[in-house]
């Protein structure tokens, strides 16, 4: 557990589907996640092996949902901070906590609205990321 001003950072602390959906909707990620399908959100949470959360009292202020092999790479699937909690260093601290807990480099795909954010964290742009399209593998 780490405490930063009035935000407490916890690694591996469980969150409910409702808490996570509410966080996603209060950040920009709700637009690109299946927030209307609780079973999918539950699966996303259940199958992520590294979850770092930021709490302001009982309120989930932010989260980094990741998959890690704890040796070579940690993939950060979601970095979400409530809009009214942004610009306070919470996202950066979540990434620091992920780096500490995962013990290896972080890899992620930036959301369109966050492209300018990651260089400010010290992360470097990698020119060869690939994703499948709606057509899948042809």
C-alpha positions, -999 to 999 in steps of 0.1 A, spaced: 0 0 0 13 35 -9 -3 68 2 1 99 -19 -14 131 -5 -50 119 0 -48 91 -25 -41 55 -14 -26 31 -40 -33 -6 -36 -20 -35 -57 -42 -66 -60 -71 -50 -42 -104 -63 -57 -129 -40 -73 -165 -48 -82 -178 -47 -117 -200 -17 -107 -171 2 -93 -150 -4 -124 -178 5 -148 -184 37 -129 -147 45 -131 -145 39 -168 -176 60 -174 -161 89 -153 -129 88 -174 -126 88 -212 -123 50 -213 -160 43 -209 -164 53 -246 -142 24 -257 -150 -4 -232 -180 -27 -230 -195 -9 -201 -231 -20 -210 -220 -57 -208 -212 -65 -171 -202 -101 -179 -174 -88 -202 -162 -63 -176 -162 -91 -150 -141 -113 -174 -117 -84 -180 -111 -79 -143 -109 -117 -135 -84 -124 -162 -61 -95 -154 -33 -106 -131 -21 -72 -120 -45 -45 -109 -33 -13 -92 -60 10 -79 -60 46 -66 -86 54 -38 -97 87 -24 -114 73 8 -140 48 -5 -140 63 -40 -121 45 -68 -103 74 -83 -82 55 -108 -69 21 -119 -43 4 -140 -55 -30 -153 -27 -51 -166 -14 -86 -176 21 -94 -167 46 -122 -169 65 -105 -141 98 -111 -160 98 -94 -194 67 -74 -201 36 -60 -184 7 -50 -208 -14 -22 -194 -48 -27 -209 -65 2 -191 -52 33 -174 -82 51 -161 -84 82 -139 -117 100 -132 -118 133 -152 -121 153 -120 -90 136 -105 -68 141 -136 -38 164 -136 -29 154 -100 -2 128 -109 -25 98 -102 -20 82 -136 18 86 -133 18 71 -99 -4 42 -110 22 35 -137 50 37 -112 31 12 -90 26 -11 -120 63 -9 -128 72 -17 -92 47 -46 -89 53 -61 -123 91 -58 -121 95 -53 -158 87 -28 -186 52 -16 -194 37 -19 -229 4 -3 -238 -17 11 -266 -27 47 -260 -63 57 -263 -67 85 -289 -73 111 -263 -42 100 -243 -15 100 -270 0 132 -258 0 120 -222 24 91 -223 55 111 -234 50 131 -202 54 100 -181 88 92 -196 75 64 -219 88 61 -254 68 57 -286 74 24 -302 68 25 -340 57 -11 -346 26 -19 -326 0 -40 -344 -36 -49 -337 -62 -70 -356 -90 -52 -374 -127 -62 -374 -117 -85 -403 -94 -105 -381 -64 -123 -397 -68 -126 -434 
